[in-house]
């Protein structure tokens, strides 16, 4: 599925996980990189925009999990795109050993959504991370000279380098897995943090929602779930109320 969410911003998804294409002035960037099986979805979206692979300037990763890193290395090697990630997740994106999560997958074994998500990601090769062999790093507060001029908002907890990206002129916030609108293991909808079984530190993930409270945006684009219209502060409040899962 390729849907234009806002002018020049396309949501790419085959279910479970979203990634986003941002188009401006004949140049394109990706925010997150889907799964390895999403290459055809990306090339078709570029073609519909009248773009070539060589027009893909950069891939910005909100964090280093396999369902968000999937096409990053292929985009780097095939299209010459620069891959960017927060410095705290750079080692993990390169194939480093992940820190243990603070929850257990066993607690979701009675949830139908757990198996739906696992099957969907397994079919598209996203159960194992494809290492990124070369990447640039960003830090909290950086503004990148790329289409949309994304500003980095570090919000750790899901991973150490988990990040949201603010397109201030467009009033759009791409939240990655800092904030989701659908829980991929339980099926719960609405603004929320990711489930404990997928978080490095769930308490920190809840605390990090505070960084969203003053961000100037009208639409939130999550890594999982549907777009959410409203202020980041309101979404963060609802996520705090929803709590752990």
N, C-alpha and C positions, 0 to 999 in steps of 0.2 A: 504494500500500500504506500502510495506517495500522495500526500495531501499538503497543499499550501495552507499553512496555519495562519500566517500573517504575510504581508508583502515581502517577498524574497526569502521566506523561511518555510522550508518543507519538512514535514514529519515523514520519516521512512520507518516502516514497521511491518513485520509479518506476524505480529502478535507477541505478547509477553514483554518485549523490550523495544524501546524507541531509540532512534538516533536522528540527527537533524542536519539538513543541508541549508547553508546560508549563502545566498547569491547576491552579489553586488558588483556592478561595473565589469561584468564578464569574468569575474573571479569567484571561486567557490571555496568554502571551507566546510568541514564536517565537525559537528559537536558529537563526540562519541563515534564509534565505528561498528556498531551492531555485532553480528556474529559472522563467522567465516562463510556461512551459506548465504549471506546477504549481498554478495558481490553483484549479482545480476540486478538486484533492486537498485543498487547505487548507479550502475552504468546506465540503466534505463532512465533513471531520474535525470542524470546528466544529459542524456540524449534529448529528452523532452525540453530541456532548457536551451538546447542548441550548444551545449558545452562538450568539450573533449576531456579525457582523463587528465591531460596536461594542464587543464584549467583548475584542477583541484590543488589549491595552494597549501592547505594545512589541515591536519586532523587534531582537534583539541579533545583530549580525553578527560572526562570528569573524575575518573578513578580507574584503577587497574584491575578490573574484574573481567573474566573471559567474555561475558556477553556485551561488554562495552568496548573491548579492545580488538574484536574479531578481525576487522578489515584494516587495522592501522598499519601493520607491517607490509601488507600487500599494497596499500595505497602509497606507502613510502617508496617501495621498490619499483612498482609499476608506473606510478604517476609522478614520482618525485616530490610528493607532498611532505612537508615538515610535520613531524608528530610532536605535539606538546603535551606535557603532563605536569602536575604539581611535583615539586622536588621530593616530597615525602613519599610519593608512590613510584618514583622513577625506577628504583631497584626492582620492585614488584613487577612493573611493566616489562622489564628486561628478562623476566623469568625467575626472579628471586622467590625464595620460599615465603608464602604468606603467613602472617601471624594467625594464631587460632581465633576463631570467632567466639563471642561470649555466650552464644546459645547453641543448642544441639539440634541437628536436623531430625532427630528421632521424635521431637515434640510435634512435628508436622505430618507424621506418617498416616494419620487418619484424615488428612485434608485432601480432597480431590484436586484442589488447585496445585498442591505440591507436585503431584504426578503429571498434571497437564503442563506445568512449567518445565519440569525435568525432561519430559518427552520432546517438547517443542525445541528446547535448547540443544538436546542431544542430536536431534535430526539435523540441526544446522551447525554442528561441530563446536558448540560453545561450552562444552564441559571441561575443556582444558585450554589454558591461555596460550596463545601464539605470541612468543616473545617479540618485543619491539627492539631491534638491534641498534637503533640510533634514534635518540629523542632529545629535544630541547625541554628545559624546565621553566616553569613560571612559579611565582610566589603570590601570596595574598596581596591584593591591591594593584597588581600589574594590569595595565591596559595594553592589549596587543594591537599592533598596526596591521590589522587584518579586516576583511569584510565584517561589518557590524561593530567594529572596535570593541570586542568583548573585554570586560573587566573581570578579573579573577576574584572570587569570593570563597576563601578557604573555609570549610565547615567540616572538620574531621569527626570521625565516629564510625561511619560505615567502613571507611578505610582511613589510614593516617593522612592521606592526601586528598580526601574527598572534597570536591569543589563544585560550586555553582558558577555560572557565567552570566553576567549582566550585560545586555545590549541596551545601554541607557537611552540612547536616542530613539530606539524603537519601543522602549518600555516593555521589554521582554526579558524574562529570567529563565534560563535553562538550568534546571535544578539537578540534573543527573540523578544520583540516588541519595542526595541530601534530603530530598522530599519527594515522595511518590504519591500518586493518586489511586494506585491499585497495588495491593499486597501480592507479590508473586507466589507466596507460599500459602496464603489463607484465602485470597480472593476478596478481602475487605476493600471497599472503595472509599474515596475521600482522601484529603491531605493527611499524610502520615509519614513517619520515618520507616525505613526498611525493617523487616523482622529480625529479631535478635539472632536467629540462626545464620544470618548473612552479615552481621555487623561485627567489626573488631571490638567496638566499645559502644553499647547501646545507650548508656548513660551520657556519654560524650556526644553521641548523635542527637539526643534530645536537647542537651545544653547548646549545641551548635545552631539550633533553630533561631537563637537570639540574633544571629548575624543577618537574618532575613528581615528583621522587623522594620528597618528603615530604608530598605531598598526601593527605588522608584520604578515599579513595574505594574502593569495591568494584566499581564497574562504569564502564567507559569507553564513551562514545558518540561515534564518529568521524564525520567528514564523508563518508568513503568507507569502505565495508566494514561488516561485522557488529559488533554490540556485543561488547565484550571484558570478561570477568569476571576480576577479580584486582586487585592493587594497581597504581597508576600507576608505582611504582618498578620493578616487574617488567616492565611493558609498555615502559617507557623503556629498560630493560636489553636487552630483545629487539630493540627498534628500533635501538639503537646497534650491536648485533651484526649486524643485517641490513645496516646501512650505506647507502651510496648506491645509486641505481638509475638 
